[in-house]
Structures are given as C-alpha cells and as structure tokens.
Amino acid sequence: MVIDFTPLLGQDEAGGRLLITGINISEKKQLKNELDISRIRYRSVIQSVHDCIITTDEKSKIILFNKAAEQTWGYNFHEVAGKDITMLLPTKFRANHQRYVDDFSSSITQSRKMSSRSIVYGQRKDNTMFPAEISISKMKVNSKLEYTAIVRDISEQSRLLEELQLQAMTDGLTGLKNRIFLDKVLKREIEQIEHSRSDLSLLLIDIDHFKTVNDSYGHAVGDQVLVGFAKIITNILDEGFTFARYGGEEFVILLPGVNQQLAHEIANNICDISRAEVHINKITCTVSVGVSVFNQDGDSADTLLHRADIALYKAKAAGRDCVELSNHDDHINSPAVI
C-alpha cells in the first residue's frame, strides 16, 4: 500500500496539536507505472518495426518519424519534425496530397490503403524515388486529428514483378517479344492510328523449308537458325518497329507510320539479308513474307493478320524466298502451305 501523508497544524486551549491525513494512492501509482510501461513498449514497437511509420498533425506537419522511415528516406527525425509531409513526395505528387487528406478527413473511413490502382512514390533525401505501398489511418488526440501512415518500400517487389511481366512477354529461345506482347502492341497501335489516320503495316515472315531443316539436321540446328535469323534482322530494324516471334518459324514485324510501298521495300530487304547472312551449318536461310496494310474502313487486328497470312501463302505458292502484298478484299480464309 502506498499512502500520501499531509500534515495539518492546529491549536486549541490545551496547546498545539498535529493532524495527519493519509490517502491511499496505490491505484494511482500503479496506473502511472502501467502508463510509463505502455509508453516504453509503444516507443520500442514503433522504432523496431521494419515498416516506416509517420504521423502528422491536422496541418500535415510531421510529429513522428520512426527509424525505418529515417533509413528509407535518408532524413533523421530532427530534419523532418514540424515539416510538411509533402517534402517526402516527388514534386508531381505534392499538389494532390492536400486534396486526398481533405477527402479522407471528411470520410467515415478510419483507415484506407492509398491508390490501389496506381503506384505511389516516395522521394528520398538524395532525390531518388521509390515505389511504396501506403496505408493511412486517422484518430483524434486532444480533439485534434492526427494521421498515421504505414509505408513499405516495394522497390524489390516491383522489380521482380517487372521481370516476371517481361518474361511472360518474351520468347525464351530468340529473346524477341512473343505473341502475347504483339497482340497488346497491335491493339494499341490500331487505337492510335484510328485517331491519327496514319499508316500501319505488318509483315508476316516464315522461314522456308524449316520442317525439312528440323527433320534433316535436328531441332538443335533448327533452333540455331531461328536465333540467327532473329539476331540479324533485329540489328537492321528501327527502334520504333516491333519484331516478335509469332510461333514456330513465323515472325511478325509491326511497322507503325509505314505505308505499303515502304513496307514492301523493307520486306524485300529482309529477304535479301536473310539469304546473304543467315548461314547455319552451311544452311542458307531464306524467308517468305506477306505484307498487309491497315485499312481504316473496318479493319481489325485479326483481319490485318489474316490478310498478311494470305499474302504469305501467295509468296510460298510463288516459289518462296519472295514478298507478296495483300489486297483489302482478300478472303479471310487462307489455305495452309507447309
């Protein structure tokens, strides 16, 4: 038991008297000890977690900045204390911050994850940026709002995701883009030219007699032919063109801003270079090419590819190692030629 004593001096007819009063403050003392322990525990947790924890007052001034935040941003607490939290954001994101805070403060939601539809970025002391996952909560302290953000640097996670996405759209053998990537780019290019009314051409390329190469020399040699062709043609194409392996021995080159005449010249050049430079195990690699040009009146990605396929069939029927142009009225069903 803990007692707080208070002496009271008094005097009567018989002389002086001393009155002492005592109050049991054991519970009060225990509560204070528990509060001190809670504060120590709170500080320990805040400073030991790996996620950044940042608290601001209702005017967006920083009042808490834990060690993880110091390590992530490169500032110590004294450098940011009392400063506006927008100092931790890239310039282009600062203008929207106050609007976001106003919207959050007036909502009934007590916590939310910021921007699940797009990546949020932080800006370090050295001005480098990093992608972040942010959750924010609010609470009233002494009748005033405070906001606490829990921030996680997801740079490594984003890098791995980008690598996986790149792998999903890359042909493992040749290193070219694959059909998945081509389909996305073709759709995007068509959407753009429908507004700009510019040209878009497509080359569908097939390596001649590739089945015979595989049957006669083995698939390892066939793979060398594919890789050699892809490498040589990549070196002669402009950066704005998309070169993809469409499947098997077929390749597609997408030529935005290129009309039929220029596409025809590029296709003939590819035939010449392949014949002259792609030699694997004394095998001369020749190709057949079908050329189609996007028609603004009712064309689509499928019809553009179908017409290139018909033109490719014509090139094979004409003896291979040549280029054929498609017509806008070509029937969409093309016979197969091996």
PETAUR-V179372 format. One line per field, one symbol per residue. phi: phi as a letter, one per 20 degrees, with the letter a starting at -180 (. if undefined). A space follows every 50 residues. Layout:
phi = ???
This chain:
phi = .dddecfcebbcfepfccdddccfdgfffffffffffffffffffgeefe efccdcefdmefcbbfffffffeneegffdgneffffedfgfeffeffff fffffeeefebbeflfebeeddcffemfdbfcdcdcccbeclmcfcdddd dcfdgfffffffffffffdcffeenffdfgfggfffffffffffeeleeb dcdddcfflffffffednfffgfffffffffffgfdefffeddceeqldd cccecfmdefffffffffffgffffedecclmeeedcdcddccfefenfb ffffffffffffgffffeomlbcceedfdfffedfece
